[in-house]
């Protein structure tokens, strides 16, 4: 009788099965409690053996790319520095010649 009175006062949008509490247990709910393995796990097990070699190759490729990139960048910086030093040297030589001719004409 009391349960009918309480249930009649509850809104109809809250079904009774949602008001139940979960019992205290040491383990969580077992959604897939069958002892059989799923097809997803079997498919995943096939590719799991390739995870180690794939990660080694992938990380090796990234490392090689980075070494080559930084080496190329260093060589380009050295080349541009050499070219600019050559240009500065040529301009300094031209400036010396111009100052020498201008002082000799006075």
Z-matrix of the N, CA and C atoms (Angstrom, degrees):
N
C 1 1.434
C 2 1.528 1 111.04
N 3 1.317 2 116.95 1 -43.91
C 4 1.458 3 120.11 2 179.27
C 5 1.528 4 110.10 3 -66.40
N 6 1.331 5 116.36 4 -40.71
C 7 1.462 6 118.66 5 179.83
C 8 1.525 7 111.33 6 -63.26
N 9 1.329 8 117.64 7 -35.47
C 10 1.462 9 119.91 8 176.95
C 11 1.527 10 110.84 9 -67.60
N 12 1.312 11 116.52 10 -37.23
C 13 1.459 12 119.79 11 179.63
C 14 1.527 13 110.26 12 -67.64
N 15 1.347 14 117.15 13 -39.80
C 16 1.462 15 120.48 14 179.25
C 17 1.520 16 109.96 15 -69.91
N 18 1.326 17 116.03 16 -42.90
C 19 1.455 18 118.71 17 -178.09
C 20 1.523 19 111.59 18 -68.40
N 21 1.313 20 118.69 19 -28.71
C 22 1.453 21 120.06 20 178.44
C 23 1.523 22 111.06 21 -74.59
N 24 1.331 23 117.81 22 -23.17
C 25 1.465 24 120.66 23 178.89
C 26 1.534 25 112.21 24 -85.71
N 27 1.320 26 117.80 25 -18.82
C 28 1.451 27 120.89 26 179.34
C 29 1.518 28 110.24 27 -73.12
N 30 1.320 29 116.80 28 145.06
C 31 1.462 30 118.27 29 176.44
C 32 1.527 31 110.52 30 -65.39
N 33 1.290 32 115.85 31 153.08
C 34 1.464 33 120.21 32 -176.63
C 35 1.531 34 112.36 33 -73.95
N 36 1.322 35 117.40 34 -14.03
C 37 1.459 36 118.99 35 -179.86
C 38 1.528 37 111.85 36 -77.08
N 39 1.345 38 119.43 37 -11.63
C 40 1.459 39 122.52 38 178.77
C 41 1.527 40 109.59 39 -106.68
N 42 1.312 41 117.54 40 97.96
C 43 1.460 42 119.49 41 177.43
C 44 1.532 43 110.17 42 -66.66
N 45 1.301 44 116.55 43 158.56
C 46 1.464 45 121.63 44 -176.06
C 47 1.521 46 112.25 45 -67.96
N 48 1.323 47 118.01 46 -31.51
C 49 1.458 48 119.09 47 -177.32
C 50 1.526 49 111.94 48 -68.32
N 51 1.333 50 118.89 49 -20.21
C 52 1.448 51 121.27 50 177.33
C 53 1.524 52 112.12 51 -79.96
N 54 1.311 53 117.05 52 -18.81
C 55 1.456 54 120.43 53 -178.43
C 56 1.520 55 112.56 54 -85.58
N 57 1.310 56 117.99 55 -8.75
C 58 1.456 57 120.80 56 179.22
C 59 1.522 58 110.03 57 -70.39
N 60 1.313 59 115.91 58 145.83
C 61 1.460 60 120.01 59 176.54
C 62 1.511 61 109.11 60 -98.95
N 63 1.299 62 115.49 61 155.81
C 64 1.451 63 120.87 62 179.45
C 65 1.522 64 108.78 63 -80.45
N 66 1.322 65 118.29 64 135.00
C 67 1.463 66 119.77 65 -179.75
C 68 1.526 67 110.36 66 -68.64
N 69 1.326 68 116.27 67 154.30
C 70 1.458 69 121.20 68 178.28
C 71 1.518 70 109.33 69 -76.71
N 72 1.312 71 115.10 70 121.18
C 73 1.462 72 120.47 71 177.77
C 74 1.511 73 108.48 72 -137.97
N 75 1.313 74 116.21 73 161.50
C 76 1.460 75 119.73 74 179.63
C 77 1.523 76 111.48 75 -82.20
N 78 1.309 77 117.32 76 -19.61
C 79 1.465 78 119.83 77 178.91
C 80 1.514 79 109.07 78 -117.20
N 81 1.321 80 114.67 79 157.11
C 82 1.456 81 120.88 80 -179.93
C 83 1.513 82 111.13 81 -74.71
N 84 1.301 83 116.07 82 179.41
C 85 1.460 84 119.64 83 179.02
C 86 1.527 85 110.82 84 -67.40
N 87 1.280 86 115.54 85 145.70
C 88 1.458 87 121.09 86 179.46
C 89 1.512 88 108.63 87 -104.39
N 90 1.309 89 115.48 88 98.79
C 91 1.449 90 119.78 89 -177.52
C 92 1.514 91 110.79 90 -74.84
N 93 1.324 92 116.21 91 -41.55
C 94 1.454 93 120.62 92 179.63
C 95 1.518 94 106.90 93 -116.69
N 96 1.312 95 116.81 94 81.75
C 97 1.463 96 120.68 95 -172.92
C 98 1.527 97 112.74 96 -87.05
N 99 1.313 98 118.18 97 4.03
C 100 1.460 99 119.53 98 -179.33
C 101 1.526 100 109.39 99 -73.76
N 102 1.303 101 116.58 100 149.90
C 103 1.459 102 122.06 101 -179.51
C 104 1.521 103 111.50 102 -79.98
N 105 1.302 104 117.68 103 -13.59
C 106 1.448 105 121.71 104 -179.85
C 107 1.533 106 109.62 105 -77.14
N 108 1.319 107 115.68 106 145.56
C 109 1.454 108 119.11 107 177.58
C 110 1.521 109 108.87 108 -82.85
N 111 1.297 110 115.81 109 147.64
C 112 1.460 111 119.49 110 -178.65
C 113 1.526 112 109.99 111 -80.35
N 114 1.303 113 115.63 112 163.38
C 115 1.463 114 120.32 113 179.07
C 116 1.525 115 110.74 114 -67.46
N 117 1.336 116 116.45 115 -28.94
C 118 1.463 117 120.00 116 177.04
C 119 1.523 118 110.36 117 -64.53
N 120 1.332 119 116.87 118 -45.09
C 121 1.462 120 120.29 119 179.69
C 122 1.520 121 111.33 120 -65.98
N 123 1.322 122 117.23 121 -36.59
C 124 1.461 123 120.04 122 177.89
C 125 1.526 124 110.57 123 -66.78
N 126 1.313 125 117.19 124 -41.27
C 127 1.458 126 120.85 125 178.00
C 128 1.516 127 111.81 126 -66.42
N 129 1.326 128 115.60 127 -37.97
C 130 1.456 129 120.28 128 178.95
C 131 1.519 130 110.90 129 -68.34
N 132 1.310 131 117.52 130 -35.30
C 133 1.466 132 121.25 131 -179.57
C 134 1.523 133 111.10 132 -64.76
N 135 1.311 134 117.83 133 -30.61
C 136 1.467 135 120.61 134 178.43
C 137 1.522 136 111.35 135 -64.14
N 138 1.321 137 116.91 136 -40.24
C 139 1.453 138 120.85 137 -175.49
C 140 1.522 139 112.50 138 -90.26
N 141 1.303 140 118.28 139 -11.95
C 142 1.451 141 121.40 140 -179.23
C 143 1.525 142 111.37 141 -63.77
N 144 1.318 143 117.52 142 -30.71
C 145 1.465 144 120.28 143 -179.60
C 146 1.526 145 111.20 144 -69.44
N 147 1.329 146 118.22 145 -20.17
C 148 1.454 147 121.38 146 179.67
C 149 1.528 148 112.64 147 -91.07
N 150 1.310 149 118.61 148 -5.66
C 151 1.465 150 121.27 149 -175.67
C 152 1.521 151 111.41 150 -65.01
N 153 1.319 152 118.46 151 -43.91
C 154 1.462 153 121.28 152 -178.90
C 155 1.515 154 112.40 153 -64.64
N 156 1.339 155 118.83 154 -54.50
C 157 1.468 156 119.30 155 178.62
C 158 1.533 157 113.11 156 -61.38
N 159 1.326 158 116.79 157 -38.46
C 160 1.460 159 119.40 158 179.44
C 161 1.520 160 110.84 159 -63.37
N 162 1.328 161 117.36 160 -43.30
C 163 1.464 162 119.59 161 -179.26
C 164 1.524 163 110.78 162 -66.29
N 165 1.340 164 117.98 163 -37.22
C 166 1.468 165 120.25 164 178.02
C 167 1.524 166 110.76 165 -63.44
N 168 1.318 167 116.87 166 -45.51
C 169 1.466 168 120.62 167 -179.56
C 170 1.525 169 110.35 168 -66.39
N 171 1.313 170 117.25 169 -42.54
C 172 1.458 171 121.74 170 -179.02
C 173 1.524 172 110.85 171 -62.90
N 174 1.334 173 117.28 172 -48.75
C 175 1.458 174 120.10 173 179.80
C 176 1.526 175 111.49 174 -66.98
N 177 1.337 176 117.21 175 -35.42
C 178 1.457 177 120.36 176 176.09
C 179 1.518 178 111.78 177 -63.68
N 180 1.333 179 116.26 178 -39.96
C 181 1.465 180 120.34 179 179.06
C 182 1.528 181 110.93 180 -66.50
N 183 1.319 182 117.01 181 -41.45
C 184 1.464 183 120.08 182 178.27
C 185 1.525 184 110.32 183 -63.91
N 186 1.322 185 117.41 184 -43.65
C 187 1.457 186 121.47 185 179.31
C 188 1.532 187 110.56 186 -61.86
N 189 1.333 188 117.05 187 -45.65
C 190 1.461 189 121.06 188 179.69
C 191 1.522 190 111.02 189 -62.14
N 192 1.326 191 116.95 190 -42.86
C 193 1.457 192 120.79 191 178.67
C 194 1.524 193 110.47 192 -60.51
N 195 1.333 194 117.32 193 -45.50
C 196 1.463 195 120.66 194 -178.62
C 197 1.524 196 111.42 195 -63.85
N 198 1.328 197 117.70 196 -41.96
C 199 1.472 198 120.81 197 178.57
C 200 1.520 199 110.47 198 -62.37
N 201 1.331 200 117.00 199 -46.07
C 202 1.463 201 120.28 200 179.03
C 203 1.528 202 111.64 201 -64.94
N 204 1.322 203 117.78 202 -39.40
C 205 1.462 204 121.72 203 -179.94
C 206 1.528 205 110.71 204 -63.41
N 207 1.346 206 116.81 205 -49.78
C 208 1.463 207 119.69 206 -178.07
C 209 1.528 208 111.20 207 -67.51
N 210 1.330 209 118.42 208 -33.98
C 211 1.464 210 120.86 209 176.35
C 212 1.519 211 110.61 210 -65.31
N 213 1.316 212 116.91 211 -45.38
C 214 1.466 213 121.69 212 178.35
C 215 1.528 214 110.65 213 -61.83
N 216 1.324 215 116.54 214 -42.78
C 217 1.459 216 120.87 215 179.22
C 218 1.527 217 111.01 216 -62.63
N 219 1.327 218 117.65 217 -42.11
C 220 1.460 219 122.17 218 178.97
C 221 1.524 220 110.44 219 -63.84
N 222 1.335 221 117.41 220 -43.44
C 223 1.458 222 120.53 221 178.72
C 224 1.529 223 111.82 222 -63.67
N 225 1.333 224 117.37 223 -40.66
C 226 1.463 225 120.28 224 177.76
C 227 1.521 226 111.31 225 -64.97
N 228 1.324 227 117.11 226 -39.54
C 229 1.466 228 120.29 227 178.70
C 230 1.532 229 110.62 228 -65.65
N 231 1.336 230 116.61 229 -41.48
C 232 1.466 231 119.94 230 178.00
C 233 1.524 232 111.06 231 -63.80
N 234 1.337 233 116.95 232 -39.92
C 235 1.456 234 120.57 233 179.71
C 236 1.518 235 111.68 234 -65.48
N 237 1.334 236 116.91 235 -45.18
C 238 1.467 237 119.20 236 179.74
C 239 1.530 238 110.93 237 -66.73
N 240 1.324 239 117.37 238 -34.98
C 241 1.469 240 120.87 239 177.05
C 242 1.529 241 110.42 240 -65.09
N 243 1.323 242 116.95 241 -41.61
C 244 1.466 243 121.58 242 178.45
C 245 1.522 244 110.55 243 -63.50
N 246 1.336 245 116.89 244 -44.55
C 247 1.461 246 120.58 245 179.75
C 248 1.525 247 111.53 246 -63.59
N 249 1.319 248 117.33 247 -41.07
C 250 1.466 249 120.32 248 179.71
C 251 1.522 250 110.92 249 -68.28
N 252 1.336 251 117.40 250 -37.96
C 253 1.461 252 119.89 251 176.74
C 254 1.535 253 110.81 252 -64.14
N 255 1.326 254 117.18 253 -38.29
C 256 1.466 255 120.67 254 177.02
C 257 1.533 256 110.54 255 -63.64
N 258 1.333 257 115.65 256 -42.50
C 259 1.460 258 120.36 257 -179.84
C 260 1.527 259 110.70 258 -65.59
N 261 1.331 260 116.95 259 -42.65
C 262 1.461 261 120.78 260 178.74
C 263 1.525 262 110.11 261 -63.75
N 264 1.335 263 116.76 262 -41.18
C 265 1.469 264 120.13 263 177.81
C 266 1.516 265 111.76 264 -61.53
N 267 1.323 266 116.90 265 -42.40
C 268 1.465 267 120.49 266 179.42
C 269 1.526 268 110.86 267 -65.11
N 270 1.342 269 116.92 268 -40.86
C 271 1.460 270 120.37 269 179.51
C 272 1.528 271 111.21 270 -67.85
N 273 1.318 272 118.01 271 -37.80
C 274 1.463 273 120.78 272 177.18
C 275 1.527 274 110.44 273 -64.18
N 276 1.319 275 117.25 274 -41.96
C 277 1.465 276 121.44 275 178.26
C 278 1.521 277 110.44 276 -62.10
N 279 1.323 278 116.63 277 -42.45
C 280 1.468 279 120.67 278 179.17
C 281 1.525 280 110.39 279 -65.76
N 282 1.334 281 116.68 280 -38.96
C 283 1.461 282 120.38 281 178.42
C 284 1.523 283 110.47 282 -64.98
N 285 1.319 284 118.71 283 -39.34
C 286 1.469 285 121.82 284 177.56
C 287 1.533 286 110.97 285 -63.28
N 288 1.331 287 115.07 286 -42.76
C 289 1.465 288 118.80 287 179.61
C 290 1.525 289 111.07 288 -63.77
N 291 1.349 290 116.02 289 -40.89
C 292 1.466 291 119.62 290 -179.29
C 293 1.526 292 110.60 291 -68.40
N 294 1.329 293 116.58 292 -39.98
C 295 1.475 294 117.53 293 179.27
C 296 1.516 295 111.18 294 -70.45
N 297 1.326 296 117.91 295 -32.32
C 298 1.455 297 120.62 296 178.42
C 299 1.524 298 111.29 297 -69.42
N 300 1.305 299 118.02 298 -39.42
C 301 1.469 300 120.80 299 179.75
C 302 1.519 301 110.83 300 -73.52
N 303 1.327 302 116.42 301 -34.33
C 304 1.478 303 117.80 302 -179.38
C 305 1.519 304 110.91 303 -72.74
N 306 1.313 305 119.77 304 -32.80
C 307 1.476 306 121.41 305 178.31
C 308 1.521 307 111.02 306 -77.18
N 309 1.313 308 118.33 307 -29.46
C 310 1.465 309 120.78 308 179.61
C 311 1.529 310 111.20 309 -76.18
N 312 1.329 311 118.27 310 -25.42
C 313 1.444 312 121.66 311 179.40
C 314 1.508 313 111.49 312 -78.02
N 315 1.304 314 119.80 313 -20.67
C 316 1.459 315 121.62 314 -177.79
C 317 1.447 316 110.44 315 -80.31
